[in-house]
């Protein structure tokens, strides 16, 4: 396999990864609170051939000596874009929208390895019965919404009304005439690039923080106590995805052209090798 094929093959595999990310963005254009990802490319290692062993004739040369040949491009970074999406008014009392970048609801996801802390911007909550005239606040996927102490939110009795107070506090009016106040668990994520997409519109901490030389406290802070004054929450609204369909479609078309170009390079290299092998 010649160098043209190597370069094109390496680039093709990286273009496929970028295509997967762009397609994932496009498929989540209607997902509540979804944050799109942007990719950037960088050049792979360059091989240099020193074809000028005698440097004396090259004293006034303005460019580096030798011949440098690349081996393709690689996907350098996939970065989450935390820009706010547009707000959609639903007038549903259990729909909440975070109106400040970097703030996330804390939820509990049950996995095969046990319960895991997750983060989401999707504030479409529901109630599910847990028995003994109690209801638990959950996401649309059934994950328990956590309070400021990282405990699942349990509502004692049937609720007749919900009112959002200051600092992320929810007042629940019960049918028996009583009331219950709930402090929603909300965190400020300062380093969202360390979070991993774990499916179901959820973000989670990486498994090995030590390998990344970072701690959970470096990535996020729980907005409890006095810090809850910074919570920006609206009731009866949902944040839409920040995916721009037009931009993603344009990116996918450009990717398809790039993919076609690299594939054509392999075909041309194969044809040239065929011509050379056919010389008698």
N, C-alpha and C positions, 0 to 999 in steps of 0.2 A: 504494500500500500504506500503510495507516494505522499508527499507532504500536503498536497492539495486535499487529498481525501482525509487525512488526519485532521487538518484544520476545520474542514467542513463538518466532519462527524462530531468533533468536540463541540462546535457551535450549535449543531442541531439538537443535541441533548439538552443544552442550556436554554435554547429557544422553546423547547417543549415545556420546561419548567415555568418559563414566563407565560406561556400560553395557558397552562393550568391555573396560574394565579389570576390572570385576566378573566378566564372563564368562571372562576370561583366568585370573583367580584360581580360579574354580570348576573350570575345565578342568584345572588343575594341583593339584587337591586330593590326588592320589596321587603327585605327582612328588617324588622324593627330594630333600630339601634346598631346595625351592622357598620363596621368601619372597614373601608377598602384598604387594600395593600398596594404599594407601588414598588416596582423593581428597578434596579440599576445594574448595568453590566460593567465589567472591568476586564482588562486584557489578561490572558493567561501568561505563563512564563514564556520568555523570549529566549531563543537560542542564538548565540552569536558565533559567527565564523570569522576568525582573524585571518583574513586573506592578505594582510599587509605586514609581514613579519619585520620588514625594515621600516622603522618609523621616521627615518631622516627625510624622505621625500614628502612626508605628511605634516611637516611642522606648522604650516599655515592653514591646515585643514580646519574648517568651521564646524564640521559634524564629527561625531565619534567614529573612530576607525572600525573597520570590520563591517560585516553584513549581518543584520539582525532579522531573524525570521520568527514570526509568531506561530503559535499553535492553536489559535482560536480565541474565543471570548467565553467568559463564565459569568454566571449570575452572581454579582457581587453582594447584593443586599435585597431583602424583601422587607420593606418597612411599612408598619401600620400608620395610616393617616388618621389622626384623631379629630379632624374638623367636624364641627357640629352638622348634623343633618337637619332638614326642615322639620318643623313641628306640625303634627296633624291633630286637630281637635276632634276628640271622640265623645266628650261629655260623659264618659264612663267613670264612675267614682274610683275604680281600682286600676285605672290607667295613670301612670306617672312618667314624666319626662324629665331627665336631668338636663338642665340648661347651661351647664358649664363643662368645658372640656376637662377630661381627666377623672371625672367622678363616675363611680360604678357601684351598682348594687352588689351586695355579697349574697351568694346563694350556696346551697349545699347539694352536691351531686353525688348520688350513690353509684359507685363503680365496682368492678370486680375486686378491686383492692381496698374497698371500704369507702367511707364518706370523704369527699374532697372539697376544699374551698374553691369556689369559682367566682368569676366576676362577669357582669353583663350590664349592658345599657338598655336592655329590653325591659320596660317597666309595665308590661301587660300582665297583671297579677290576677289570680283567681283563688277561690276558697275550695278546699277539699275536706270532707268530713274525716275525722280521725277517731270518732267514737266518743261516748259519754258527753254528748251535746257540745263537742268542741270541733272547731274548724281550723285548718292550717293554711296559711297564706303561701301560695306556690306560684311558680312561673307557668307559662303556657305549656311547657314541657313536663310539668309536674315536680320541678325541683323546689325544695323548701327555701323560702326567703328568710334570711337571717336578720336578727335585730342587732343592736349595738354590742351586745355581749356574745355574738355569734351563736345564738340559740334560735332554733326554728320559731317562727311567730305563730302562736296559738291564740285563737279568739274563743273565749269562753261564752258559748251561746250563739244564738242567731242574731246577725247584725241587721239594722234597719237603715243606717246611714254611716257615711265615712266622710270625715273632714280633715283636710291637711292643715296642720298647724305649722309654726315656725320650726326651723332646724331639723326638718325631716321627721317630725313627729306626727303620727296619724291618730286621730281620735275616732273611736268606733262607738256608735250609739247602738246599744243592744235592745232587742225587742222587749226584754223584761224591765225596761226603764233605766237600767244602769248604763255605764260607759266604761271604756277601756282605752288607755293611751299606749301607743306602740312607737318605739323609736326604731325606724328603719336603719338597717346596717348599710352604710355607704362609706366607700373608701376613695381616697385620692391616689390615683396611680401616677407616679412621677416618671417612671421608666416603662412605658407600655411596650417597648420593643423586646423586653425580657419575657413578656407574657406569650403563651402559646395558645393557638386556637385548638380547642379540644372537641369541637362539634357542638351542635345544638345552640349556636349563637352564644357560646360561653368561652371565656378566657381563663387560663389557669397558670399557675407557677410552674416553671420547669422542674423536672424531677431532681436534677443535680445542680443546686445553686452554687455549691462550693467550686465546681468546675468552671463556672462563669465568674468566680471571684466577686460574688454579690450576695447579699442577704435579702430576706423578705422585707425587712424594714427599709432597705434601700429602694425597693420597687414601689411599695405602696404604704399608705398611712391610713388607719381607720379614723374617720371623722366622728370622734366621740367627745363628750364633755364640751369644753369651750370651743373645740375645733369644729363642732357641728354648726356653729354660726355661719360657716362658709358654704353650707349645703344649699344648692340652688335647684329646687324641685317644683314642678308644676303638676297639678292634678287635672284629670280629664283630658290629657294630651299624651301623645306618643312621638318619640323622635324617629324619624324615618332614616333609612340608609343614606350615607353620604356618597354613594356610588353615582357617578355621572354616566348614564347609559351611552350617550353619544361619544364620550371620550373612550369608554371601554370598547365600543364597537370599532372605533377608528384604530385603537391599539391592536385589536385582534386582526384587522385587515392588514396592518403593517407587519405584524408578526407572520401572517400567512405568506406575504410577499418575501420576507426575509427567509422563511423556511423553504420556500420554493427556490430562491436563489442559491441557498446552500446545497439543496438537493441537485440542482442543475450543475453545480460545480463538481459534484461527485460523478455525475453522468459524463461530463466533458473530460474529466481526468481519466475515466475508464475508456472513453473513446480514443483518447490520445495514446494510452498504453496499448490499446488494440492495434492502432496504426504502427506503433513502434515494433510490436511483436510480429507484425505482418511483413516487415521489411525483409527481403531475401538478399 
